[in-house]
Amino acid sequence: MSFEHLRTLEAESIHIIREVAAEFARPVMLYSIGKDSSVLLRLAQKAFHPGPIPFPLLHIDTTYKFREMIEFRDRQAAHIGVNLIVHTNTEAIRAGTQPYAVGTQRCCGLLKTQALLDALQNGGFDAAFGGARRDEERSRAKERVFSLRDSRGQWDPKRQRPELWRLLNGRIAPGESMRVFPLSNWTELDVWHYIDAERIPVVPLYFAREREVIVRGDSLIVPEQPFVPLLPGERTERVMCRMRSLGCSPCTGAIRSSAATVSDIIDELVAVRHSERQLRIIDHDQDGSMEMKKREGYF
Amino acid sequence: MSGLLRICTAGSVDDGKSTLIGRLLYESRGVYEDQLQSVKAASRNRTAGSIDFSLFTDGLRAEREQGITIDVAYRYFATAKRKFILADTPGHEQYTRNMATGASTADVAILLVDARHGVREQTRRHARIARLLGIGTFVVAVNKMDLVDFDESVFASIASELPDLLDGAHVQPIPLSALHGDNVIARSGRTPWYRGPALLPFLEETVAPELPALAPFRFPVQLVIRPDARFRGYAGQIVSGRIAVGDSVTIWPSGTKTRVAAIVTWEGNLPSASAPMSVTLALADDVDVSRGDTISAGPLHVGRRFSANVVWMDERPLQPGRPYVLKHSTQTVTAWSDEALSLNQIAIAKITAGRPLAFEPYSLNRSTGSFILIDPSSNFTAGAGMIVEPLADAQRSADRDLADRVAHAARAARSHVDAVDAVRAVLEETLA
């Protein structure tokens, strides 16, 4: 894709990030450690240069993220010198919450949605950036760049404000907050092209190598967590694979791939036609599940 | 590579808009395999038969349940030639505001017309909005041609109807069947009488307007960047034109003149920059600049009153004299309208802003000529405005304006002597 196209997307995203810094009292940037977050972070660095990023990063740590993600997170935060807040729903963890015990929906509800809402409330944040893109999923295709949430963080698709030109309406009532998606108009391929052009560091899990995985139907599961059971007849195998999107290790499958560099990944994406959230088990629980999670306060 | 093209679709309900877009996405591989699987499964739940292409774009449960499109859906696809962002906007009149949203950033509008019904009121309305919002290229997609036996005369009569409404725009009528794919990707054998291009090739070849880069330099200031005592820069996006280090610029609404000392980016300082880049400008003089000001090459209108085409998007009507929040560029002020408007109405209104704005007619510049009106009690984006022309400020506000202009003239001056001259000039001009 043309360089010019990426520069247009970049300029629009920087404009959005600056509008938030100008119009909100306490913004925060959700940092999920994945490729989209890495791009968002770079855009924030660019937006305020030569000044520092004027808001903290927030990571909602379910404690079930891949080990390599956490190492990468801490390394990046130290390197960039940004204020990183890590929040975990420790109460739910102590109560034994994990996907095999309570189901993926309830697990996500407690460790991601509830934890996020608590962290936003604790910090008194009135705007939270997320790296979601409209090309990821059907209900996201409908979401505004400035997505208004009520006092419980919930999205009402019928209350969405018209968003014209580059005029973003950041006005909120007390208790309400805004979720902001500067990467709305980017596609997965744009993100990788940008990472390539800008040499942005990403978690090594995106790159193919032999990994010890459980082969379960079409999914390859990395057994990092002790509670991930081997079903009858299953054993771990060494498979050449990589992550197409990053999440919690028990619920994010790897794909068979030999793409070991960013340009390999781009070639693979051009050839492969499977959308990236497919390997996230949580979105497929039922038709419209992402929309329902968003209504409940998920990103 | 022809660059990025932004498209919006418009038309009446049931003209087959979502089906056409689903078809475009499907044929250009803009639909992913697992989305296709989930749509195939959903198609089986709803109706017997083949793939329901509209399910690719109708993303909300209420839409799938009711079989209509409620909200704008943004779709992204690319061919070997070009990248597209497509805003799929609803046909129901109650969602006309979303049509305006989609059209505000589009280069091309596809107007869907059902061949059996011809151009309906809703289509005319959408065409009018899209033209008003500055779209210069229209495809009149005469859909469901299979249901009129690909009759050339049906197509010709519809094709002749819309150009009058879209004066000055480039209009390309295309006979289609979105359901069967005729003239979507390639020319169809079932319309041998049609000599024009199929839809996708037409979109691939359309030239996106280069206007923003060619127009005069306009830079609304978003933020002042001041990391330490040594650096003070103004962050913003160049909405039009080009700027180079050393260029003379004016800061509005004060009218202060200065020069660009540096164009600062994360990659390093640049000798020049152009729309649509986001940059930070350092200026040669220690001047008063803050968020909401516009840095430009050449003059802008400065004033509190102007006429504008206003699209009303809120169920609560626009009330004359009621204060609204007006956002223009990066400036937010209180404003009043002299006109009453109800939901989905479009009319020319006279707008009075509480403080002077620096603006241009929308026909010259989409960025400096546009604004939104926000209801201060609900915070809903209630109106979209396109400035037509400045109006003389009303008598009751003349005193305050004069004070503003005197203050600006004094502040803009380089020395006390200059300030005295500048103030005298303003007073003489006003009292003459």
Chai-1 contact restraints between the chains, C-beta under 6 A:
chainA,res_idxA,chainB,res_idxB,connection_type,confidence,min_distance_angstrom,max_distance_angstrom,comment,restraint_id
A,S2,B,M1,contact,1.0,0.0,6.0,A-B,restraint_1
A,H5,B,L4,contact,1.0,0.0,6.0,A-B,restraint_2
A,H5,B,K83,contact,1.0,0.0,6.0,A-B,restraint_3
A,T8,B,P276,contact,1.0,0.0,6.0,A-B,restraint_4
A,A11,B,Q237,contact,1.0,0.0,6.0,A-B,restraint_5
A,A11,B,P276,contact,1.0,0.0,6.0,A-B,restraint_6
A,A11,B,M277,contact,1.0,0.0,6.0,A-B,restraint_7
A,A11,B,S278,contact,1.0,0.0,6.0,A-B,restraint_8
A,I14,B,S278,contact,1.0,0.0,6.0,A-B,restraint_9
A,H15,B,Q237,contact,1.0,0.0,6.0,A-B,restraint_10
A,H15,B,S278,contact,1.0,0.0,6.0,A-B,restraint_11
A,R18,B,Q222,contact,1.0,0.0,6.0,A-B,restraint_12
A,R18,B,L223,contact,1.0,0.0,6.0,A-B,restraint_13
A,R18,B,A235,contact,1.0,0.0,6.0,A-B,restraint_14
A,A22,B,Q222,contact,1.0,0.0,6.0,A-B,restraint_15
A,A22,B,L223,contact,1.0,0.0,6.0,A-B,restraint_16
A,A22,B,R291,contact,1.0,0.0,6.0,A-B,restraint_17
A,K46,B,W266,contact,1.0,0.0,6.0,A-B,restraint_18
A,H49,B,W266,contact,1.0,0.0,6.0,A-B,restraint_19
A,P50,B,P227,contact,1.0,0.0,6.0,A-B,restraint_20
A,P50,B,F231,contact,1.0,0.0,6.0,A-B,restraint_21
A,G51,B,I225,contact,1.0,0.0,6.0,A-B,restraint_22
A,G51,B,P227,contact,1.0,0.0,6.0,A-B,restraint_23
A,R134,B,Y74,contact,1.0,0.0,6.0,A-B,restraint_24
A,D135,B,Y76,contact,1.0,0.0,6.0,A-B,restraint_25
A,R138,B,G59,contact,1.0,0.0,6.0,A-B,restraint_26
A,S139,B,G59,contact,1.0,0.0,6.0,A-B,restraint_27
A,A141,B,G59,contact,1.0,0.0,6.0,A-B,restraint_28
A,A141,B,A73,contact,1.0,0.0,6.0,A-B,restraint_29
A,A141,B,Y74,contact,1.0,0.0,6.0,A-B,restraint_30
A,K142,B,G59,contact,1.0,0.0,6.0,A-B,restraint_31
A,K142,B,L60,contact,1.0,0.0,6.0,A-B,restraint_32
A,K142,B,D71,contact,1.0,0.0,6.0,A-B,restraint_33
A,K142,B,A73,contact,1.0,0.0,6.0,A-B,restraint_34
A,P157,B,L60,contact,1.0,0.0,6.0,A-B,restraint_35
A,R161,B,F380,contact,1.0,0.0,6.0,A-B,restraint_36
A,R161,B,T381,contact,1.0,0.0,6.0,A-B,restraint_37
A,P162,B,R97,contact,1.0,0.0,6.0,A-B,restraint_38
A,P162,B,T101,contact,1.0,0.0,6.0,A-B,restraint_39
A,P162,B,M313,contact,1.0,0.0,6.0,A-B,restraint_40
A,P162,B,T381,contact,1.0,0.0,6.0,A-B,restraint_41
A,E163,B,T101,contact,1.0,0.0,6.0,A-B,restraint_42
A,L164,B,T101,contact,1.0,0.0,6.0,A-B,restraint_43
A,L164,B,S104,contact,1.0,0.0,6.0,A-B,restraint_44
A,L164,B,A384,contact,1.0,0.0,6.0,A-B,restraint_45
A,W165,B,S104,contact,1.0,0.0,6.0,A-B,restraint_46
A,W165,B,S370,contact,1.0,0.0,6.0,A-B,restraint_47
A,L167,B,K327,contact,1.0,0.0,6.0,A-B,restraint_48
A,L167,B,I372,contact,1.0,0.0,6.0,A-B,restraint_49
A,N169,B,I374,contact,1.0,0.0,6.0,A-B,restraint_50
A,N169,B,T381,contact,1.0,0.0,6.0,A-B,restraint_51
A,R171,B,I374,contact,1.0,0.0,6.0,A-B,restraint_52
A,R171,B,N379,contact,1.0,0.0,6.0,A-B,restraint_53
A,N185,B,I85,contact,1.0,0.0,6.0,A-B,restraint_54
A,T187,B,Y76,contact,1.0,0.0,6.0,A-B,restraint_55
A,R273,B,Y32,contact,1.0,0.0,6.0,A-B,restraint_56
A,R273,B,E33,contact,1.0,0.0,6.0,A-B,restraint_57
A,H274,B,E33,contact,1.0,0.0,6.0,A-B,restraint_58
A,H274,B,D34,contact,1.0,0.0,6.0,A-B,restraint_59
A,S275,B,Y32,contact,1.0,0.0,6.0,A-B,restraint_60
A,S275,B,D34,contact,1.0,0.0,6.0,A-B,restraint_61
A,S275,B,Q35,contact,1.0,0.0,6.0,A-B,restraint_62
A,Q278,B,D34,contact,1.0,0.0,6.0,A-B,restraint_63
A,G288,B,R61,contact,1.0,0.0,6.0,A-B,restraint_64
